[in-house]
Protein backbone atom coordinates (compact mmCIF):
# COMPACT_ATOMS: atom_id res chain seq x y z
CA UNK A 1 0.00 0.00 0.00
CA UNK A 2 1.30 3.45 -0.94
CA UNK A 3 1.42 5.94 1.90
CA UNK A 4 -0.31 9.28 1.63
CA UNK A 5 3.02 11.08 2.05
CA UNK A 6 4.64 9.19 -0.84
CA UNK A 7 1.65 9.77 -3.11
CA UNK A 8 1.69 13.53 -2.39
CA UNK A 9 5.45 13.64 -2.95
CA UNK A 10 5.05 12.02 -6.39
CA UNK A 11 2.18 14.33 -7.36
CA UNK A 12 3.97 17.51 -6.27
CA UNK A 13 7.23 16.38 -7.90
CA UNK A 14 5.33 15.86 -11.13
CA UNK A 15 3.79 19.31 -10.90
CA UNK A 16 7.13 20.96 -10.18
CA UNK A 17 8.57 19.23 -13.24
CA UNK A 18 5.55 19.80 -15.49
CA UNK A 19 4.81 23.48 -14.77
CA UNK A 20 8.13 24.98 -16.00
CA UNK A 21 7.84 22.94 -19.19
CA UNK A 22 4.25 23.93 -20.01
CA UNK A 23 4.13 27.61 -19.01
CA UNK A 24 6.51 28.79 -21.78
CA UNK A 25 4.35 27.11 -24.44
CA UNK A 26 1.19 28.70 -23.04
CA UNK A 27 2.78 32.14 -22.87
CA UNK A 28 4.19 31.93 -26.40
CA UNK A 29 0.87 30.74 -27.80
CA UNK A 30 -1.01 33.81 -26.57
CA UNK A 31 1.68 36.49 -26.39
CA UNK A 32 4.18 35.61 -29.14
CA UNK A 33 7.92 36.20 -29.17
CA UNK A 34 9.93 39.29 -30.07
CA UNK A 35 11.50 39.25 -33.53
CA UNK A 36 15.06 39.04 -32.17
CA UNK A 37 14.19 35.92 -30.16
CA UNK A 38 12.60 34.28 -33.21
CA UNK A 39 15.75 34.98 -35.27
CA UNK A 40 17.90 33.45 -32.52
CA UNK A 41 15.72 30.34 -32.31
CA UNK A 42 16.12 29.69 -36.04
CA UNK A 43 19.80 28.88 -35.40
CA UNK A 44 19.14 26.66 -32.40
CA UNK A 45 18.40 23.37 -34.23
CA UNK A 46 21.64 23.65 -36.20
CA UNK A 47 23.68 24.23 -33.06
CA UNK A 48 22.00 21.34 -31.25
CA UNK A 49 22.64 18.95 -34.13
CA UNK A 50 26.27 20.09 -34.35
CA UNK A 51 26.74 19.57 -30.59
CA UNK A 52 25.23 16.07 -30.80
CA UNK A 53 27.42 15.13 -33.76
CA UNK A 54 30.56 16.50 -32.13
CA UNK A 55 29.86 14.68 -28.87
CA UNK A 56 29.42 11.38 -30.70
CA UNK A 57 32.51 11.80 -32.89
CA UNK A 58 34.99 12.90 -30.21
CA UNK A 59 35.60 11.73 -26.66
CA UNK A 60 37.73 13.41 -24.09
CA UNK A 61 39.19 13.03 -20.66
CA UNK A 62 40.45 15.78 -18.41
CA UNK A 63 44.13 16.42 -19.07
CA UNK A 64 44.17 14.65 -22.46
CA UNK A 65 43.52 15.74 -26.01
CA UNK A 66 40.18 14.69 -27.47
CA UNK A 67 40.17 11.31 -29.19
CA UNK A 68 38.38 11.04 -32.52
CA UNK A 69 36.19 8.06 -33.31
CA UNK A 70 37.21 7.70 -36.95
CA UNK A 71 34.45 5.32 -37.97
CA UNK A 72 31.79 7.68 -36.60
CA UNK A 73 33.47 10.64 -38.28
CA UNK A 74 33.43 8.85 -41.63
CA UNK A 75 29.68 8.20 -41.30
CA UNK A 76 28.96 11.91 -40.69
CA UNK A 77 29.73 12.91 -44.28
CA UNK A 78 27.43 10.55 -46.22
CA UNK A 79 24.70 11.11 -43.63
CA UNK A 80 25.03 14.89 -44.00
CA UNK A 81 24.80 14.46 -47.79
CA UNK A 82 21.56 12.48 -47.39
CA UNK A 83 20.20 15.12 -45.00
CA UNK A 84 20.88 18.02 -47.37
CA UNK A 85 19.82 16.11 -50.48
CA UNK A 86 16.49 14.70 -49.28
CA UNK A 87 15.62 16.96 -46.30
CA UNK A 88 13.91 14.08 -44.52
CA UNK A 89 14.80 13.76 -40.84
CA UNK A 90 13.51 10.22 -40.36
CA UNK A 91 15.22 8.99 -43.52
CA UNK A 92 18.48 10.67 -42.54
CA UNK A 93 18.45 9.13 -39.07
CA UNK A 94 17.65 5.68 -40.45
CA UNK A 95 20.40 6.01 -43.05
CA UNK A 96 22.96 7.06 -40.44
CA UNK A 97 21.99 4.30 -38.01
CA UNK A 98 22.08 1.59 -40.66
CA UNK A 99 25.38 2.88 -42.06
CA UNK A 100 27.15 2.99 -38.68
CA UNK A 101 25.74 -0.42 -37.72
CA UNK A 102 26.98 -1.90 -40.99
CA UNK A 103 30.43 -0.39 -40.66
CA UNK A 104 30.74 -1.48 -37.02
CA UNK A 105 29.75 -5.01 -38.06
CA UNK A 106 32.38 -5.04 -40.80
CA UNK A 107 35.17 -3.37 -38.82
Secondary structure, DSSP 8 states (H G I E B T S, - for coil): ---HHHHHHHHHHHHHHHHHHHHHHHHHHHH---HHHHHHHHHHHHHHHHHHHHHHHEE--TTS--EE-HHHHHHHHHHHHHHHHH--HHHHHHHHHHHHHHHHHH-
